[in-house]
């Protein structure tokens, strides 16, 4: 409820669709903020059909942001059955990812892949599948530890692989996600099951967005493999990291990284909200509500 309240009072826009939809679904409450964002969404699309500047061309952030927006729109459609959302999903997927597939291939961590896969689940085309196959292969060729890959981007791409396995029925994508999960545990997970910002770079603050992604990914791996260690790891992430990083007003902030970075100390770096972490944390909490009975 605190997460839902802070999102509804924020000035965030299109990037918050996923967080608002998942929190609204979990709390069984309507969101006026979400309705406002959805009503205004078409006016935010550029001439090529996605969110961002069309003058300078898309960069890594553009792909990542629009991937998050695609996930939000897909989740919104599944909740509302609003046919307009399908048109917007097609617009972003084709106008950005398919149109710019050569640019997309420049980024080894496949920013936005998870969103594109969810779009493919609803409005898939052969052209979208071609882009997904190429980007998944590119991601799997990357040595995440060697390049000190960002944890949030890496885990998001792995979530995309799991979703792709659900769509295609090919278990190899689950196996590949498992392999990258093990790399993340060794190089990207803190002593309290939170996330460093980069694999093998033990400094700075924990990344709440990556922590939420790690929780959701662990649950997905458990669901697909039924290996009990994934369920245990998900619980450890939830209680020791995700709950700790939520602040009293419902937002998510920055914690220290116990272990290599700050020794035995687990403490709050700042009480100031971390916008991306607040949105990712909302999805994490909603996932917990969907996956567990609690008392």
C-alpha positions in Angstrom: 0.0 0.0 0.0 2.8 2.4 0.8 4.5 1.6 -2.5 1.2 2.2 -4.3 0.6 5.5 -2.5 4.1 6.9 -3.3 3.8 6.0 -7.0 0.4 7.7 -7.2 1.8 10.9 -5.7 4.9 11.0 -7.8 5.4 13.0 -11.1 6.6 9.9 -13.0 5.0 9.2 -16.3 5.4 6.4 -18.9 8.1 4.5 -17.2 5.9 4.0 -14.2 3.1 2.1 -16.1 4.4 -1.3 -15.1 4.8 -0.4 -11.4 1.4 1.2 -11.2 -0.4 -1.7 -12.9 1.3 -4.4 -10.8 0.6 -2.5 -7.6 -3.0 -1.8 -8.6 -3.5 -5.5 -9.3 -1.9 -6.6 -6.1 -3.9 -4.1 -3.9 -7.1 -4.5 -6.0 -7.4 -0.7 -6.2 -7.8 1.7 -9.0 -5.2 4.3 -9.8 -6.1 7.7 -11.1 -2.5 8.4 -11.8 -2.4 5.3 -14.1 -5.5 6.5 -15.9 -3.9 9.9 -16.5 -0.7 8.4 -17.9 -2.6 6.0 -20.2 -4.8 8.8 -21.5 -1.8 11.0 -22.3 0.4 8.2 -23.7 -0.3 8.6 -27.4 0.7 12.3 -27.3 4.1 11.2 -25.9 5.0 9.0 -28.9 7.4 10.6 -31.4 6.9 10.5 -35.2 8.5 7.1 -35.4 6.2 5.6 -32.8 8.2 5.3 -29.7 9.2 7.4 -26.6 12.3 9.5 -27.1 13.9 12.0 -29.5 13.8 10.9 -33.1 16.4 13.5 -34.1 19.5 12.1 -32.4 18.6 8.4 -33.0 18.1 5.8 -30.3 20.8 5.0 -27.7 21.1 2.3 -25.0 18.9 4.3 -22.6 16.2 4.7 -25.3 16.0 0.9 -25.8 16.0 0.2 -22.1 13.3 2.8 -21.3 11.1 1.6 -24.1 11.5 -2.0 -23.1 10.2 -1.1 -19.7 7.3 0.8 -21.3 6.5 -2.2 -23.4 6.4 -4.4 -20.3 4.1 -1.9 -18.7 1.8 -1.7 -21.7 1.7 -5.5 -22.0 0.8 -5.9 -18.3 -1.7 -3.1 -18.6 -3.4 -4.8 -21.6 -3.6 -8.1 -19.7 -5.3 -6.3 -16.9 -7.6 -4.1 -18.9 -8.1 -5.7 -22.3 -7.8 -2.1 -23.7 -7.3 -2.7 -27.5 -5.6 0.7 -27.8 -2.7 -0.7 -25.8 -2.0 -3.3 -28.5 -1.7 -0.6 -31.1 0.9 1.2 -28.9 2.8 -2.0 -28.3 3.0 -2.6 -32.0 4.1 1.0 -32.5 7.0 0.9 -30.0 8.1 -2.6 -31.0 8.2 -1.9 -34.7 9.1 1.8 -34.7 12.1 1.4 -32.4 13.3 -2.2 -32.0 12.6 -3.6 -35.5 13.4 -0.4 -37.4 16.7 0.0 -35.5 17.8 -3.6 -35.2 21.3 -2.8 -36.5 21.7 -0.2 -33.7 20.2 -2.6 -31.2 22.9 -5.1 -32.0 25.6 -2.7 -30.8 24.6 -3.3 -27.1 25.7 -6.7 -25.7 23.4 -6.6 -22.7 20.3 -6.4 -24.9 18.6 -3.4 -23.2 14.8 -3.7 -23.5 14.9 -7.3 -24.6 12.5 -8.4 -21.9 9.9 -5.8 -23.0 10.3 -6.8 -26.7 9.7 -10.5 -25.7 6.5 -9.6 -23.9 5.4 -7.6 -26.9 6.1 -10.6 -29.1 3.9 -12.7 -26.8 0.9 -10.5 -27.6 1.5 -9.1 -31.1 4.4 -11.2 -32.4 5.7 -10.9 -36.0 8.5 -12.7 -37.8 10.5 -9.4 -37.8 10.2 -9.2 -34.0 11.3 -12.8 -33.6 14.3 -12.1 -35.8 15.4 -9.2 -33.6 14.8 -11.2 -30.4 16.8 -14.2 -31.7 19.7 -12.0 -32.8 19.8 -10.1 -29.5 19.5 -13.2 -27.3 22.4 -14.7 -29.2 24.4 -11.5 -28.8 23.7 -11.4 -25.1 24.7 -15.0 -24.5 28.0 -14.5 -26.3 28.9 -11.8 -23.6 31.2 -12.7 -20.7 29.3 -10.8 -18.0 32.0 -11.0 -15.4 34.8 -10.0 -17.8 33.0 -6.8 -19.0 31.7 -6.0 -15.5 28.2 -6.0 -16.8 25.5 -3.9 -15.1 23.5 -6.2 -12.8 20.1 -4.6 -13.6 20.6 -4.9 -17.4 21.9 -8.5 -17.1 19.1 -9.7 -14.9 16.4 -8.0 -17.1 17.8 -9.7 -20.1 17.7 -13.1 -18.3 14.0 -12.4 -17.4 13.5 -11.9 -21.2 15.1 -15.3 -21.8 12.7 -17.0 -19.4 9.7 -15.3 -21.0 11.0 -16.4 -24.4 11.2 -20.0 -23.2 7.5 -19.7 -22.1 6.5 -18.5 -25.6 8.6 -20.8 -27.7 8.5 -23.9 -25.4 12.3 -24.2 -25.9 13.9 -25.0 -22.5 17.4 -24.0 -23.6 16.5 -20.4 -22.8 15.9 -21.4 -19.2 19.2 -23.2 -19.0 21.0 -20.2 -20.4 19.3 -17.9 -17.8 20.3 -20.4 -15.1 23.9 -20.2 -16.2 23.9 -16.3 -16.1 22.2 -16.5 -12.7 25.2 -18.4 -11.3 27.5 -15.7 -12.7 25.4 -13.0 -11.0 25.5 -14.8 -7.7 29.3 -15.0 -7.7 30.0 -11.5 -9.0 26.9 -9.4 -8.5 25.2 -10.4 -5.3 26.0 -8.7 -2.0 26.4 -10.5 1.4 22.7 -9.6 2.3 21.4 -10.8 -1.1 21.2 -7.4 -2.6 22.9 -6.3 -5.8 26.0 -4.5 -6.7 25.6 -2.1 -9.6 28.1 -4.0 -11.7 29.4 -7.5 -11.6 32.8 -7.7 -10.0 32.9 -4.0 -9.1 32.6 -3.9 -5.4 32.0 -0.3 -4.5 29.3 2.3 -4.2 25.7 1.5 -3.2 23.4 -1.4 -3.8 21.1 -1.2 -6.9 17.4 -1.7 -5.7 16.3 -2.2 -9.3 18.6 -5.1 -9.7 17.6 -6.5 -6.3 14.0 -6.5 -7.4 14.9 -8.2 -10.7 16.9 -10.8 -8.9 14.0 -11.7 -6.7 11.6 -12.0 -9.6 14.1 -14.0 -11.7 14.8 -16.4 -8.8 11.1 -17.1 -8.6 10.8 -17.6 -12.3 13.7 -20.1 -12.3 12.0 -22.0 -9.4 8.7 -22.1 -11.4 10.4 -23.5 -14.5 13.0 -25.9 -12.9 11.3 -26.7 -9.5 14.8 -26.6 -8.0 14.2 -25.7 -4.3 17.4 -23.6 -4.0 15.8 -20.9 -6.2 12.8 -20.6 -3.9 15.2 -20.4 -0.9 17.3 -17.7 -2.6 14.1 -15.8 -3.5 13.1 -15.7 0.1 16.5 -14.6 1.3 16.5 -11.8 -1.3 13.0 -10.7 -0.2 13.6 -10.6 3.5 17.2 -9.5 3.7 17.5 -7.1 0.8 14.2 -6.0 -0.9 12.3 -5.3 2.4 15.3 -3.5 3.8 15.7 -1.1 0.9 12.1 0.1 1.1 11.7 3.3 3.0 9.0 4.4 5.4 7.1 6.4 2.8 6.9 3.4 0.5 9.7 4.5 -1.9 12.9 2.5 -2.4 16.3 4.0 -1.7 20.0 3.1 -1.6 21.7 0.8 0.9 25.4 0.0 1.5 26.8 -3.2 0.1 28.0 -5.5 2.9 31.0 -7.6 2.0 33.7 -6.4 -0.4 32.4 -2.8 -0.4 31.6 -1.9 3.2 32.6 -4.8 5.4 30.0 -5.9 7.9 27.9 -2.7 7.6 24.4 -2.8 6.2 22.9 0.7 6.4 21.0 3.3 4.6 23.0 5.4 2.2 20.3 8.0 1.8 16.6 8.3 2.6 16.0 10.1 -0.7 13.8 8.0 -3.1 15.6 6.3 -6.0 13.0 6.6 -8.8 14.0 3.6 -10.9 14.4 1.5 -7.7 10.9 2.7 -6.5 9.3 1.4 -9.7 11.2 -1.9 -9.8 10.5 -2.4 -6.1 6.8 -2.0 -6.7 6.9 -4.9 -9.2 8.9 -6.9 -6.7 6.4 -6.4 -3.9 3.5 -7.2 -6.2 5.3 -10.4 -7.3 5.6 -11.4 -3.7 1.9 -10.9 -3.2 1.2 -13.0 -6.2 3.5 -15.9 -5.4 3.1 -16.4 -1.6 0.5 -16.8 1.1 1.5 -14.6 4.0 0.1 -14.0 7.5 
